[in-house]
Amino acid sequence: MPEILKKCKRFLCGCLFFSFVSNLAHCQESAEKRDTLREAVVRADRNAFKRTKIGFERLDKFRIDNGFALFSGPDVIKTIQNLPGVASGPELFSGLYVHGGDGSDNLFLLDGIPVYQSGHIGGLFSTFNPDIIHSVDFYKSGFPARYGGRLSSIVDVRTGDGDIYEYHGNVSIALLDGRVHFGGPIVKSKSSFSVSLRRSWLDLITSPVFRIINSTREDKMSARFHFYDLNAKLLFQLGDDDRISFSQYFGRDYLKGQETDKEMDDKGVEGKDENGMLFNWGNFTSGVNYLHTSDRLTISSSVFVTGNDSKIGFTHQNLSIDKTEERMESVHNEQARYKVKDYGIMVRTIYSPSGRSSLDFGMLAARHRYSNCGDIQRLSDTVSTSNSQFSNEGTVHLEYETTIFKMLSSNIGFRLTLFDSGSKVNKRFEPRLSFALPLTPSMTVRASYTRMNQFQHLVASSYLDLPTNMWMPSTERAAPMSSNQYSMGLYLSDFHNVDVSLDGWWKDMDGVMLYDGINSFFPPVDNWETRFYSGRGKSYGIELSSEYADDKIQAALYYTLSWSKRRFDKIYAAWFSDHLDSRNKITVTATWKPNDHFDLTATWNYHTGYRMTMPTYIITDGTSNYDSENGENYIHISEELYSEPNNVKLPDYHRLDIGCNFRKTTRSGYRRVWNISVYNAYCRLNPLFMVPVQRYSEGYRGKVYAIIPIIPSVGYSLIF
């Protein structure tokens, strides 16, 4: 293995040297010629990046704002879910499972700062407020060397700056939340601010409802839930070439529920059962960024703090109360607290000797702190477990982007990472290669190879984005995850206003984790490595993207044919299908905008059903009970046998979403937008999950549960 790494390093250094030498002549171009070239770049069509970068998609603010809106307005994660090569997971949730990934291997960045949890309510809403988003860069292959730390995808969200000349803002009211955004100059042409707040108001509806219900019942129950996101950004122009910005983000979810049941026995003793739960979790990021730009040199440096924390609690108390005393019969309380916090500094320098080449060099140093603990309290004792760890991470990246012989576009680079968890020091070298060769003015062949490593594990008992999930570092017993991905494809542009790409990929993964499932909800805090299996994964497939655009219509067809496999020798010594292995995925979307006052969007999604594990055979003890109601014998099952994990496919999934916007500009210059949307327009009850149900002499059969019907929603925005 060391010999292979040495050869890769020598090959990359040779490529970098050859590419740099081939472009030395262009460094002598006159300023006049460089200006002409840059103007040509600005005038390039919207798909210039896609022509040369495989596995890349840029979402601008227009595309995000005009996406399908449900509950709380447009959602950038749900927009990405429509793209080929991306599985969405459970219905309605903002999961991203890219090229066979497990959902924990996506890197989310907010203005360059990592965000650990990307969703609210387990992923029903994403944490990214659409009001503050300027652009989103999404990578699923061909990763540049400046990105690392996750295996499957990069979601780089950039927020907009406040206007340094005028004040702008908007107020939006949706079905489940409201948003307020305001920004403008602090000192005109010198500095600006931007502040945005989003909050749900489901608790404002449920609280009075429960009070009304409890007024007529002896048994009491209550529930309260809300979430919020707060974004703030300050910008100061230090001159024509220098600027400094301060950014803050806070996001929080809060869920509390309680139920009290009372009973009175014949002796006048009152029994009272109290059950309660508390979920409190959220993200925070804070950063300072300095940016210097000139004709040939761009320097960016950042200092940041980011983290995620959660507190979960379940309580159960049983009281017996008579006329003389109150006696505690039983107590069972469970609490868990998970926290990860990072401190980091980043420096990045981009040197562009000509308009055809650039050299990108950067460094990152970060310190991670993991603080996790759990308590189980009973009537007579309390059991506590805790785990507090630190890890240090340092990375260096170098990438050289150029055009060789005026034809072959290339991005050649590497990333070197040192990760020290205290018990183990990991050194990983990651080569990155990406090429694009135009065959004709409208046809380009693209290819890439990337190696990625992930040094942090998401310890989770479910693939949902739950507050019970905790992050832990790679250790001596839990090695880092790694992947190799090969991609190649063809891009055809401007063919009767249609852009088409056809790409194929192969991805292999090592060190992927699988929870043993003994503890169904709380992952273990101490010795967590012993409760997980380490295995391998592979994913491969082809994906088709076809996009059409003219003055009034924008339409797209996305298709994916893919396979996703796993292998964990300790549970099954062969390759088996991943639970999100879906053979076919189709998305058709179209937007019709006949004028500036109205637009209509329709999106149809289809994918082959996901997979789950069901018993294949049963062994009985030879006895049975007769069920007179059904007229059958109920067989006593002593053992269940399984052919392989994820051996059953759920029914196929499909739905149609329709939404429209009505826009009007008032005499004062304000813009009013009414949004009406219908999720699952033809009310297809898609399978959410399946449970095994014993059918007497037939053994086990699966029962499919589908609970999400048609959902209409309405929203209103005032933009000024």
ABEGO torsion letter per residue (X at the ends): XAAAAAAAAAAAAAAAAAAAAAAAAAAABBAAAAAAAAAAAAABBAAAAAAABBGBBBBBAAAAAABBBBGAEBBAAAAAAABBGBBAEBBGBBBBBBGGBAGAABBBBBGGBBBABABBGGGABBABBAAABABBBBBABGBBAABBGBAABBBBBBBBBBBAABBBBBBBBBAABBBBBBBEBABBGABBBBBBBBBBAAAAAAAAAAAAAAAABABBBBBBBBBBBBBBBBBBBAEAABBBBBBBBBBBBBBBBBBBBBBBBAAGBBBBBBBBBBBBBBBBBBBBBBBBBBAABBBBBBBBBBBBBBBBBBBBBBBBBBAABBBBABBBBBBBBBBBBBBBBBBBBBBBABAABBBBBBBBBBBBBBBBBBBBBBAABBBBBBBBBBBBBBBBBBBBBBBBGGABBBBBBBBBBBBBAGABBBBBBBBBBBBBBBABAABBBBBBBBBBBBABBBBBABABBBAABBBBBBBAABBBBBBBBBBBBBBBBGBGGBBBBBBBBBBBBBGBBBBAGABAABBBABGAAAABBBBBBBBBEBBBBBBBBBAABBBBBBBBBBBBBBBBAAABBBBBBBAABBABBBBBBBBBBABAABBBBBBBBBBBBBBBBBBABBBBAGBBBBBAAAGBBBBBBABBBBABBGABBBBBBBBBBBBBBBBBBBAAGBBBBBBBBBBGAAGBBBBABBBBBBBEAAEBBBBBBBABBBBBBBBBBBBX
